[in-house]
C-alpha cells in the first residue's frame, strides 16, 4: 500500500513537472511571437513614417517645379504684357490693361495656395486634387475634371498624402507623355471604401512591358500596401490609361 502511494506521488509529480514545463515552453513561445509581432509592427511603422517623409519631399519638389514654371512662363508673360500695354497706354486700352493685371493677381493668388507650407504638410486629398485640376484647366494643360460621388467621409490625412502623390505621378505622366486631351478623376465614397479612378485618353502603353520592367507600377503597389489599399493600372495602346485605387476607410 505504501509502495503504491509512493508510485502515485512520483507519477503525480512527473505529470505536474511536465505540465509546468509545457506551460513554460508555451509561454516562452508566446512571448517570442509577441515580441516578433511588436518588432515587425515597429519596423512597419518606421517604413510608413519614412514613406510619408519621402512623399512629402516629392510633393514639395513637384510643387516647387510647378511654381517655378508658372512664375516664368505664365505670370512672367502676363506681367510683361501688362508692361507693354502700360508703355502704350491710352484711354482706349485701359480696360485691356486692367484685365491683364487682374488676371496676373488671380494667378498669384492661386500660386499662394501652393506656396502655403500647410498645403504640403497637411495635404487633404479632395482639396489637393481640386487645386491640381483647377491648375490644369487654368493653364490649359489638358481638359481635366474631378467628380465626387457618395457621402464624403474623413480619411486618414497621412494616407491621403500617399494617395495624392500616386495620383500626382499619374497626372504628370498623362501630361508629359500620354499626349492625351482629356483627364478624368473620380472619387466614389462608399460605406467602407473610397474608390478612386484616374483615366486619360492618351497613347497608352503595353502593360506587360511595364510589369516586366517594374517601373512606376511597383512603386504604386508598394505605397498602397502601406495604407492597406489596393491599386490596379490598366492601359491599352492608343486608347488611354486608367488607374484604380481602392482605399478601405475602416480597415485597421
MARTOR-245721 format. One record per residue (C-alpha): residue in one letter; residue number from 1; x, y, z. Coordinates in pm, 1 decimal. Each point is the difference from the previous one (the first is absolute). Layout:
REC   residuo   num         c1         c2         c3
REC         A   NUM          X          Y          Z
...
***
This chain:
REC   residuo   num         c1         c2         c3
REC         X     1        0.0        0.0        0.0
REC         X     2      280.3      231.1       95.8
REC         X     3      181.4      -94.1     -322.1
REC         X     4     -308.6       82.8     -207.8
REC         X     5      -26.9      337.7      173.6
REC         X     6      360.5       80.1      -88.2
REC         X     7      -59.3      -95.8     -364.1
REC         X     8     -309.2      220.5      -17.0
REC         X     9      197.7      287.9      152.0
REC         X    10      286.1      -46.6     -247.5
REC         X    11     -239.2      -17.4     -297.8
REC         X    12     -191.2      303.0      123.7
REC         X    13      324.9      191.3       44.6
REC         X    14      116.5      -93.3     -351.0
REC         X    15     -334.9      107.6     -147.8
REC         X    16       12.6      330.8      184.8
REC         X    17      359.4       58.9     -112.2
REC         X    18      -95.5      -78.4     -360.1
REC         X    19     -300.1      232.2       15.3
REC         X    20      208.0      280.9      151.6
REC         X    21      273.7      -58.0     -258.7
REC         X    22     -258.2        4.3     -279.7
REC         X    23     -149.3      322.4      134.4
REC         X    24      346.9      158.9       20.4
REC         X    25       75.8     -106.2     -358.3
REC         X    26     -335.9      130.4     -124.9
REC         X    27       46.1      325.7      188.2
REC         X    28      352.5       37.8     -142.7
REC         X    29     -129.2      -63.7     -353.5
REC         X    30     -284.7      246.6       56.2
REC         X    31      239.5      267.0      127.4
REC         X    32      236.9      -50.7     -292.1
REC         X    33     -288.0       22.0     -244.9
REC         X    34     -133.4      308.2      176.4
REC         X    35      343.0      166.0       -7.4
REC         X    36       39.0      -92.7     -367.1
REC         X    37     -337.3      154.7      -83.6
REC         X    38       86.1      315.2      194.7
REC         X    39      335.1       22.9     -178.9
REC         X    40     -167.7      -46.3     -338.9
REC         X    41     -260.2      260.4       92.7
REC         X    42      270.8      248.5       97.9
REC         X    43      187.3      -65.9     -325.6
REC         X    44     -323.1       47.1     -195.8
REC         X    45      -67.6      325.1      183.2
REC         X    46      351.9      124.2      -78.9
REC         X    47      -41.3      -97.6     -366.4
REC         X    48     -330.9      185.4      -10.1
REC         X    49      140.7      314.5      162.0
REC         X    50      298.5      -10.9     -235.9
REC         X    51     -233.8      -31.7     -298.2
REC         X    52     -207.4      294.1      124.3
REC         X    53      312.5      214.8       35.9
REC         X    54      126.6      -97.2     -347.1
REC         X    55     -342.2       58.9     -151.8
REC         X    56      -27.0      345.7      155.4
REC         X    57      342.5       85.5     -143.3
REC         X    58     -111.8     -122.1     -343.6
REC         X    59     -318.6      207.2       20.2
REC         X    60      203.6      303.7      108.3
REC         X    61      241.7      -44.4     -292.0
REC         X    62     -283.1      -46.5     -248.5
REC         X    63     -175.8      305.8      140.9
REC         X    64      314.7      211.5      -25.6
REC         X    65       47.6     -111.4     -360.6
REC         X    66     -357.7      103.6      -74.0
REC         X    67       47.6      336.7      172.5
REC         X    68      323.8       61.4     -188.5
REC         X    69     -166.3      -77.7     -331.4
REC         X    70     -303.8      218.1       71.3
REC         X    71      212.0      293.2      117.5
REC         X    72      220.8      -15.6     -308.3
REC         X    73     -234.5     -100.4     -280.1
REC         X    74     -339.9      113.8      120.5
REC         X    75        8.8      287.6      246.3
REC         X    76      321.4      132.4     -154.6
REC         X    77     -166.8       20.5     -340.8
REC         X    78     -307.7      172.0      144.6
REC         X    79      209.5      263.0      178.4
REC         X    80      208.8       55.3     -313.1
REC         X    81     -320.4       52.2     -196.2
REC         X    82     -127.0      242.3      265.2
REC         X    83      328.7      193.6      -22.2
REC         X    84      -28.0       29.0     -378.2
REC         X    85     -363.1      109.9       28.9
REC         X    86       92.2      264.4      258.4
REC         X    87      275.5      133.5     -224.4
REC         X    88     -259.2       46.8     -270.8
REC         X    89     -282.9      102.3      230.2
REC         X    90     -292.3      192.3     -141.2
REC         X    91     -362.6       49.4      102.1
REC         X    92      -95.4     -267.4     -250.7
REC         X    93      208.8     -281.1      150.4
REC         X    94      -45.4       69.9      374.3
REC         X    95     -247.1     -285.6       29.5
REC         X    96      249.0     -238.5     -158.8
REC         X    97      271.0      111.0      243.9
REC         X    98     -236.4      -44.0      295.6
REC         X    99      -98.9     -346.8     -121.6
REC         X   100      363.1     -110.9      -37.6
REC         X   101       93.0      125.0      348.3
REC         X   102     -309.0     -165.0      152.6
REC         X   103       90.3     -329.9     -165.9
REC         X   104      355.0       28.0      135.2
REC         X   105     -131.9       58.0      353.5
REC         X   106     -231.4     -300.5      -28.8
REC         X   107      290.8     -218.1     -110.3
REC         X   108      208.3      120.5      295.6
REC         X   109     -287.1      -78.5      240.2
REC         X   110      -24.4     -351.1     -144.5
REC         X   111      374.4      -47.6       42.9
REC         X   112      -17.9      116.8      362.8
REC         X   113     -209.7     -306.4       83.6
REC         X   114      278.8     -225.5     -121.3
REC         X   115      269.9      202.8      176.3
REC         X   116     -177.5      -36.9      335.9
REC         X   117      210.1     -247.6      206.6
REC         X   118     -316.7     -145.2      152.3
REC         X   119     -105.1     -119.0     -345.2
REC         X   120      305.4     -224.7      -20.9
REC         X   121        7.0      -95.1      367.7
REC         X   122     -370.5      -77.7       31.4
REC         X   123     -117.6      -99.9     -344.6
REC         X   124     -370.9      -78.0       -7.8
REC         X   125      -75.2     -220.2     -294.9
REC         X   126     -312.7      161.9     -140.9
REC         X   127      124.8      359.3       41.0
REC         X   128      340.8      -85.2     -148.1
REC         X   129     -162.1     -167.5     -300.2
REC         X   130     -229.9      298.7      -51.0
REC         X   131      303.7      231.4      -12.1
REC         X   132      178.4     -226.9     -250.0
REC         X   133     -303.5      -29.9     -228.2
REC         X   134      -61.8      375.6       19.9
REC         X   135      363.6       67.3      -92.3
REC         X   136       -6.2     -237.4     -298.6
REC         X   137     -309.0      171.9     -140.4
REC         X   138      118.0      353.7       78.9
REC         X   139      330.1      -54.4     -178.5
REC         X   140     -167.3     -202.6     -275.4
REC         X   141      229.9     -297.7       50.9
REC         X   142     -286.4     -239.7      -59.0
REC         X   143     -378.8      -10.7       35.4
REC         X   144      -32.5     -132.6      355.8
REC         X   145     -290.7      -77.1      230.9
REC         X   146      -58.5     -124.3      354.1
REC         X   147     -325.3     -176.1       90.7
REC         X   148      -87.8      -86.5      361.9
REC         X   149     -286.8     -238.4       73.7
REC         X   150     -138.8     -160.5      315.2
REC         X   151        0.4      127.9      355.8
REC         X   152      339.3      158.8       57.0
REC         X   153      190.8     -146.8      294.1
REC         X   154      309.9      104.7      190.8
REC         X   155      306.4     -200.3      -96.8
REC         X   156      335.3      -31.3      173.5
REC         X   157      200.2      309.5      -91.6
REC         X   158      330.8     -187.0      -35.2
REC         X   159     -166.3     -258.4     -222.0
REC         X   160     -138.6      286.6     -206.3
REC         X   161      354.2      130.5      -54.3
REC         X   162      110.6     -332.6     -148.3
REC         X   163     -307.0      -28.6     -224.5
REC         X   164       41.9      357.0     -119.9
REC         X   165      363.6      -63.6      -93.7
REC         X   166      -96.5     -315.1     -194.4
REC         X   167     -262.4      199.4     -189.7
REC         X   168      240.9      289.3      -49.6
REC         X   169      243.0     -239.7     -172.0
REC         X   170     -283.0     -126.5     -220.6
REC         X   171      -92.9      358.2      -94.2
REC         X   172      362.1       82.5      -77.9
REC         X   173       33.3     -301.5     -230.8
REC         X   174     -329.9       85.6     -168.4
REC         X   175      102.2      358.7      -74.9
REC         X   176      364.4      -66.2      -90.2
REC         X   177      -18.1     -332.0     -183.9
REC         X   178     -354.9     -115.7      -74.4
REC         X   179      -75.9      287.2     -239.4
REC         X   180     -367.0      -22.3       91.3
REC         X   181     -259.2      274.9      -15.9
REC         X   182     -213.9     -108.9      294.6
REC         X   183       60.3      -97.0      363.7
REC         X   184     -281.6     -119.4      226.0
REC         X   185       20.7      -66.1      373.2
REC         X   186     -275.5     -161.1      207.3
REC         X   187      -31.7      -29.1      378.7
REC         X   188     -276.7     -243.7       86.5
REC         X   189      -70.0      -18.3      374.8
REC         X   190     -169.6     -321.2      109.1
REC         X   191      -81.2     -123.6      349.4
REC         X   192      343.6     -145.0       74.2
REC         X   193      207.8       65.7     -310.2
REC         X   194      111.8      295.7     -207.3
REC         X   195       29.5      -89.3     -366.7
REC         X   196      233.1      230.7     -192.4
REC         X   197       20.9       -6.5     -378.2
REC         X   198      231.3      208.7     -216.8
REC         X   199      -13.6      -46.9     -375.0
REC         X   200      128.1      168.8     -314.5
REC         X   201      -56.6      -42.9     -370.9
REC         X   202      369.2        5.1      -89.5
REC         X   203      223.4     -231.0     -200.3
REC         X   204       10.7     -266.9      270.7
REC         X   205      270.8     -267.0       21.3
REC         X   206       57.7     -373.6       16.0
REC         X   207      -75.1      -94.9      359.9
REC         X   208      193.6     -328.7      -28.4
REC         X   209      318.3      188.5      -85.2
REC         X   210      -50.7      228.5      298.7
REC         X   211      -56.7     -300.9      227.1
REC         X   212      325.7     -156.6     -119.4
REC         X   213      197.8      315.1       67.5
REC         X   214     -184.6       70.0      325.6
REC         X   215       38.9      373.9      -51.4
REC         X   216     -266.9      214.5      163.5
REC         X   217     -248.1     -280.8       50.6
REC         X   218      209.7     -164.6      270.7
REC         X   219       28.3      334.9      176.2
REC         X   220     -379.1       32.6       -2.4
REC         X   221      -47.6     -350.6      142.0
REC         X   222      255.1       61.8      275.1
REC         X   223     -166.8      323.5      104.5
REC         X   224     -359.4     -123.4        1.5
REC         X   225      104.1     -302.1      205.0
REC         X   226      117.8      233.8      277.1
REC         X   227     -350.5      147.4       31.8
REC         X   228     -191.3     -329.3      -32.0
REC         X   229     -127.4       94.2     -342.7
REC         X   230        1.1     -164.0     -341.9
REC         X   231       92.7      139.5     -339.7
REC         X   232      -55.4     -111.3     -355.7
REC         X   233      154.1      158.7     -309.5
REC         X   234     -146.0      -67.8     -343.5
REC         X   235      121.5      134.4     -331.8
REC         X   236      -78.2      -68.0     -364.6
REC         X   237      226.1      138.3     -273.6
REC         X   238     -168.3      293.2     -177.0
REC         X   239     -301.9      -18.2      233.3
REC         X   240      123.7      139.6      327.9
REC         X   241       91.7      -96.1      353.1
REC         X   242     -209.8      -53.9      314.4
REC         X   243      114.8      -16.6      361.8
REC         X   244     -236.2     -140.7      264.8
REC         X   245       71.1       29.9      372.3
REC         X   246     -216.8     -168.7      262.2
REC         X   247       53.5      150.3      344.6
REC         X   248     -172.4     -181.5      285.2
REC         X   249      -98.7      276.0      239.3
REC         X   250      -60.6     -207.6      313.2
REC         X   251      254.5     -274.0      -55.8
REC         X   252      260.8      -14.3      277.8
***
